[in-house]
Amino acid sequence: MLTYSIRRILGMIPLLIIISIIVFGLAKMMPGDALTGQIDPTNATPEYLAEMREKLGFNDPIPVQYWNWVQGLAKGDFGQSFIHKLPVSEMIAQRLPNTLLLAVVSLVVTYTCSFMMGIYAGRYPNTIGDRSIISANYVAYAIPSFVASIIAIYVFAIKLGWVPISGSVSVGVDSSLMYVLSKLKHTILPALVLGLFNTAAYTQFLRNDIIDSTRKDYVRTAMAKGTSTSAIYNRHILRNSLIPIVTFFGFDIAGLLSGAVVVETIFVYPGMGSLFVSSISNRDYSVVMAVTLLLALMTLLGNLIADLLYGVVDPRIRLS
């Protein structure tokens, strides 16, 4: 396991280099530059713009600019935000905890709901409860996340008033407990929307796998031996059906961080996703490149976790 993990981590290095080249190249191919987003052209002379571009290194050859950027990354320097006048690392440090909290709450909601509904639907197929769950899954599959976000805001925030419309914490919270509760209250609705598709997918997968397992020989053997129905489902069928679901965990991390871009923007949730979108619209390229590279790194780490979980939860798989 240790050798495999080290080999996989070393294999991520060339991938990160390729991704960094692509990210840097795409940023340079976008119209304008960081200075264009920072300065109003109608209030700046061409001479001043040319002087600033020379000073900031925008006139250097592209390979030189890329090398300077990589050298900064190696030192933990992601550059300076031209819009917010802050180090990019400081901005990421402010936003990343919110996105991680959103992803964790979404994972908890997704796995809890999908396990409960999938196990029930698989154990009692073709009942009213099973058909209701399947219908809800089809709706969750069909609704895009931005539409689900708008509906959720209208119903739960505006009409019912159960949760705040936007933000990550209420103003004026003065105690630690109230701060935590306020954070969760602001996070629960975007987390539900973010995990909606995965909840439907895992519920359907678990239901079908449980139904399929009931027809296998080891289940018939257990039934012939007089094993109780609860023991058959909980000890034999469910254990095997949960293996593929657990291995999806690593992929979920990467998927949730990427999906947060849309959800955070609609809910005005101050996380990495909303920072990414606002930075693109303001042409704050240093922030765009840092966030994109960070999301790519999270994706690679998520894939690594998923591969390692395969060997942990299923002993038949040998990572060597």
C-alpha positions as CSV (number, residue, x, y, z in Angstrom):
1,M,0.0,0.0,0.0
2,L,2.8,2.5,0.9
3,T,4.8,1.7,-2.2
4,Y,1.6,2.1,-4.4
5,S,0.8,5.4,-2.6
6,I,4.3,6.8,-3.2
7,R,4.2,5.7,-6.8
8,R,0.8,7.4,-7.4
9,I,1.9,10.6,-5.7
10,L,5.1,10.7,-7.8
11,G,2.9,10.1,-10.9
12,M,0.9,13.2,-10.1
13,I,3.9,15.5,-10.5
14,P,4.0,15.4,-14.4
15,L,0.3,15.6,-14.5
16,L,0.4,18.8,-12.4
17,I,3.1,20.2,-14.6
18,I,0.9,19.6,-17.7
19,I,-2.1,21.0,-16.0
20,S,-0.2,24.1,-14.9
21,I,1.0,24.7,-18.6
22,I,-2.6,24.3,-19.8
23,V,-4.0,26.7,-17.1
24,F,-1.3,29.3,-17.7
25,G,-1.8,29.0,-21.5
26,L,-5.6,29.4,-21.3
27,A,-5.3,32.4,-19.0
28,K,-2.9,34.0,-21.5
29,M,-5.3,33.3,-24.4
30,M,-8.2,35.1,-22.7
31,P,-8.9,38.6,-24.0
32,G,-7.1,41.4,-22.2
33,D,-4.9,41.0,-19.2
34,A,-4.9,41.6,-15.5
35,L,-4.1,45.2,-16.0
36,T,-7.1,45.6,-18.3
37,G,-9.4,44.5,-15.5
38,Q,-7.7,46.7,-12.9
39,I,-7.7,50.0,-14.7
40,D,-10.4,51.9,-16.5
41,P,-8.9,52.6,-20.0
42,T,-10.8,55.9,-20.3
43,N,-9.0,57.2,-17.3
44,A,-5.5,56.0,-18.1
45,T,-3.1,57.1,-20.8
46,P,-1.5,54.6,-23.2
47,E,1.9,55.5,-21.9
48,Y,0.9,54.6,-18.3
49,L,-0.6,51.3,-19.4
50,A,2.6,50.4,-21.3
51,E,4.8,51.3,-18.3
52,M,2.7,49.2,-16.0
53,R,2.7,46.2,-18.3
54,E,6.5,46.4,-18.6
55,K,6.8,46.8,-14.8
56,L,4.5,43.8,-14.1
57,G,6.3,41.6,-16.6
58,F,3.4,41.3,-19.1
59,N,5.7,42.1,-22.0
60,D,8.1,39.3,-21.2
61,P,8.1,36.1,-23.4
62,I,5.4,33.6,-22.4
63,P,7.9,31.0,-21.3
64,V,9.6,33.5,-19.0
65,Q,6.2,34.5,-17.5
66,Y,5.3,30.9,-17.0
67,W,8.7,30.2,-15.3
68,N,8.3,33.2,-13.0
69,W,4.8,32.0,-12.1
70,V,6.0,28.4,-11.3
71,Q,8.9,29.7,-9.2
72,G,6.4,31.7,-7.2
73,L,4.2,28.6,-6.7
74,A,7.1,26.6,-5.5
75,K,7.7,29.2,-2.8
76,G,4.0,29.3,-1.9
77,D,3.5,32.6,-3.6
78,F,0.4,32.6,-5.8
79,G,0.8,36.2,-6.8
80,Q,-1.2,39.3,-6.0
81,S,-4.8,40.0,-6.7
82,F,-5.0,43.0,-9.0
83,I,-8.6,43.7,-7.9
84,H,-8.6,43.1,-4.2
85,K,-5.0,44.2,-3.6
86,L,-4.3,41.1,-1.5
87,P,-2.1,38.1,-1.8
88,V,-3.9,35.3,-3.6
89,S,-2.9,32.8,-0.9
90,E,-4.6,35.0,1.7
91,M,-7.8,35.2,-0.3
92,I,-7.8,31.4,-0.8
93,A,-7.2,30.9,2.9
94,Q,-10.3,33.0,3.6
95,R,-12.6,31.1,1.1
96,L,-11.3,27.5,1.2
97,P,-12.8,26.7,4.7
98,N,-16.3,27.6,3.5
99,T,-16.0,25.4,0.4
100,L,-14.7,22.5,2.4
101,L,-17.5,22.9,4.9
102,L,-20.0,23.0,2.0
103,A,-18.4,19.8,0.5
104,V,-18.4,17.9,3.9
105,V,-22.0,18.8,4.7
106,S,-23.0,17.8,1.1
107,L,-21.2,14.5,1.5
108,V,-22.9,13.7,4.8
109,V,-26.3,14.6,3.4
110,T,-25.7,12.6,0.2
111,Y,-24.5,9.4,1.8
112,T,-27.0,9.5,4.6
113,C,-30.0,10.0,2.3
114,S,-28.9,7.6,-0.4
115,F,-28.1,4.8,2.1
116,M,-31.5,5.2,3.8
117,M,-33.5,5.4,0.6
118,G,-31.4,2.9,-1.4
119,I,-31.6,0.2,1.3
120,Y,-35.3,0.7,1.8
121,A,-36.1,0.6,-1.9
122,G,-33.8,-2.4,-2.5
123,R,-35.4,-4.4,0.4
124,Y,-39.0,-3.5,-0.5
125,P,-39.0,-3.2,-4.4
126,N,-42.2,-2.3,-6.3
127,T,-43.9,-0.9,-3.2
128,I,-45.4,2.6,-2.9
129,G,-42.3,3.7,-1.0
130,D,-40.0,2.3,-3.6
131,R,-41.9,3.9,-6.5
132,S,-42.0,7.2,-4.7
133,I,-38.2,7.1,-4.2
134,I,-37.6,6.2,-7.9
135,S,-39.9,9.1,-9.0
136,A,-38.0,11.5,-6.7
137,N,-34.7,10.2,-8.2
138,Y,-35.9,10.9,-11.8
139,V,-36.8,14.5,-10.8
140,A,-33.4,15.0,-9.1
141,Y,-31.7,13.6,-12.3
142,A,-33.7,15.9,-14.6
143,I,-33.4,19.2,-12.8
144,P,-30.1,21.2,-13.5
145,S,-28.4,22.5,-10.4
146,F,-29.0,26.2,-11.2
147,V,-32.8,25.5,-11.5
148,A,-32.8,23.5,-8.3
149,S,-31.0,26.3,-6.5
150,I,-33.6,28.9,-7.6
151,I,-36.5,26.6,-6.6
152,A,-34.8,25.9,-3.2
153,I,-34.2,29.6,-2.5
154,Y,-37.8,30.5,-3.3
155,V,-39.4,27.7,-1.3
156,F,-37.1,27.3,1.8
157,A,-35.6,30.7,2.1
158,I,-38.3,33.1,0.8
159,K,-41.6,31.4,1.4
160,L,-40.9,29.2,4.5
161,G,-38.0,31.3,5.9
162,W,-36.2,28.3,7.3
163,V,-32.8,29.2,6.1
164,P,-31.0,32.5,5.0
165,I,-31.0,33.4,1.3
166,S,-27.3,34.0,1.0
167,G,-24.0,34.4,2.8
168,S,-22.1,32.0,5.1
169,V,-22.8,33.4,8.6
170,S,-25.2,35.9,10.2
171,V,-24.0,39.3,11.2
172,G,-23.6,39.9,14.9
173,V,-23.1,36.3,16.0
174,D,-21.3,36.6,19.4
175,S,-20.7,33.1,20.7
176,S,-18.9,30.1,19.4
177,L,-22.0,27.8,19.5
178,M,-24.2,30.4,17.7
179,Y,-21.4,30.9,15.1
180,V,-21.3,27.2,14.3
181,L,-25.1,26.9,14.1
182,S,-25.2,30.0,11.9
183,K,-22.6,28.5,9.6
184,L,-24.5,25.2,9.3
185,K,-27.8,27.1,8.7
186,H,-26.3,29.0,5.9
187,T,-24.6,25.9,4.4
188,I,-27.4,23.3,4.5
189,L,-29.4,24.5,1.6
190,P,-26.5,24.9,-1.0
191,A,-25.2,21.6,0.3
192,L,-28.6,19.9,-0.4
193,V,-28.6,21.3,-4.0
194,L,-24.9,20.4,-4.5
195,G,-25.5,16.8,-3.5
196,L,-28.8,16.3,-5.2
197,F,-27.5,14.5,-8.3
198,N,-25.2,12.2,-6.4
199,T,-27.9,11.3,-3.9
200,A,-30.2,10.3,-6.7
201,A,-27.5,8.3,-8.5
202,Y,-26.3,6.4,-5.4
203,T,-29.8,5.7,-4.2
204,Q,-30.7,4.1,-7.6
205,F,-27.3,2.2,-7.8
206,L,-27.8,0.8,-4.2
207,R,-31.4,-0.2,-4.9
208,N,-30.6,-2.0,-8.1
209,D,-27.5,-3.7,-6.6
210,I,-29.4,-5.0,-3.6
211,I,-32.2,-6.3,-5.8
212,D,-29.6,-8.0,-8.0
213,S,-27.8,-9.5,-5.0
214,T,-31.0,-11.2,-3.7
215,R,-30.9,-13.5,-6.7
216,K,-27.4,-14.7,-6.2
217,D,-26.3,-18.1,-4.9
218,Y,-24.8,-17.0,-1.6
219,V,-28.1,-15.4,-0.6
220,R,-30.1,-18.6,-1.6
221,T,-27.6,-20.6,0.5
222,A,-28.0,-18.3,3.5
223,M,-31.8,-18.6,3.2
224,A,-31.6,-22.4,2.9
225,K,-29.6,-22.5,6.1
226,G,-32.4,-20.6,7.9
227,T,-30.6,-17.3,8.3
228,S,-33.0,-14.5,9.2
229,T,-34.0,-12.0,6.5
230,S,-32.5,-9.1,8.5
231,A,-29.2,-10.9,8.8
232,I,-29.1,-11.7,5.1
233,Y,-29.7,-8.1,4.1
234,N,-27.6,-6.4,6.8
235,R,-24.7,-8.8,7.0
236,H,-24.4,-10.2,3.5
237,I,-26.1,-8.2,0.8
238,L,-25.6,-4.7,2.2
239,R,-21.9,-5.2,2.9
240,N,-21.2,-6.2,-0.7
241,S,-23.4,-3.4,-2.1
242,L,-21.7,-0.7,-0.1
243,I,-18.2,-1.4,-1.6
244,P,-18.7,0.4,-4.9
245,I,-20.5,3.3,-3.1
246,V,-17.6,3.8,-0.7
247,T,-15.1,3.9,-3.5
248,F,-17.0,6.8,-5.1
249,F,-16.0,8.9,-2.1
250,G,-12.7,10.1,-3.6
251,F,-14.3,11.1,-6.8
252,D,-17.0,12.9,-4.9
253,I,-14.5,15.3,-3.4
254,A,-13.3,16.5,-6.8
255,G,-16.8,16.6,-8.2
256,L,-18.2,18.6,-5.3
257,L,-15.4,21.2,-5.4
258,S,-16.0,21.7,-9.1
259,G,-19.8,21.7,-8.8
260,A,-19.5,24.4,-6.1
261,V,-18.7,26.9,-8.7
262,V,-22.3,27.1,-9.9
263,V,-24.0,26.6,-6.5
264,E,-21.9,29.1,-4.6
265,T,-22.4,31.8,-7.2
266,I,-26.3,31.4,-7.1
267,F,-26.4,31.3,-3.3
268,V,-23.8,34.1,-3.0
269,Y,-21.9,31.8,-0.8
270,P,-18.3,33.1,-0.2
271,G,-16.3,30.1,-1.2
272,M,-13.8,29.1,-3.9
273,G,-16.5,28.8,-6.6
274,S,-17.8,32.3,-6.2
275,L,-14.2,33.6,-6.0
276,F,-13.4,31.8,-9.2
277,V,-16.4,33.3,-11.1
278,S,-15.9,36.8,-9.9
279,S,-12.1,36.6,-10.7
280,I,-12.9,35.6,-14.3
281,S,-15.4,38.4,-14.8
282,N,-12.8,40.9,-13.4
283,R,-9.9,39.4,-15.3
284,D,-8.1,38.8,-12.1
285,Y,-5.9,36.2,-13.7
286,S,-3.5,35.4,-10.8
287,V,-6.6,34.3,-8.8
288,V,-8.1,32.4,-11.7
289,M,-4.9,30.4,-12.3
290,A,-4.3,29.7,-8.6
291,V,-7.9,28.5,-8.0
292,T,-7.9,26.4,-11.2
293,L,-4.6,24.7,-10.2
294,L,-5.9,24.1,-6.7
295,L,-9.1,22.5,-8.0
296,A,-7.0,20.3,-10.3
297,L,-4.8,19.2,-7.4
298,M,-8.0,18.4,-5.4
299,T,-9.2,16.3,-8.3
300,L,-6.0,14.3,-8.4
301,L,-6.0,13.8,-4.7
302,G,-9.7,12.7,-4.9
303,N,-8.7,10.1,-7.6
304,L,-5.8,8.9,-5.4
305,I,-8.2,8.4,-2.4
306,A,-10.7,6.5,-4.6
307,D,-7.9,4.2,-5.8
308,L,-6.7,3.5,-2.3
309,L,-10.2,2.9,-1.0
310,Y,-10.6,0.1,-3.6
311,G,-8.0,-1.9,-2.0
312,V,-9.1,-1.1,1.6
313,V,-12.8,-2.0,1.3
314,D,-12.4,-4.9,-1.1
315,P,-9.5,-7.3,-0.1
316,R,-9.9,-9.1,-3.5
317,I,-8.2,-6.1,-5.1
318,R,-4.4,-6.1,-4.8
319,L,-2.9,-2.7,-5.3
320,S,0.5,-4.2,-6.1
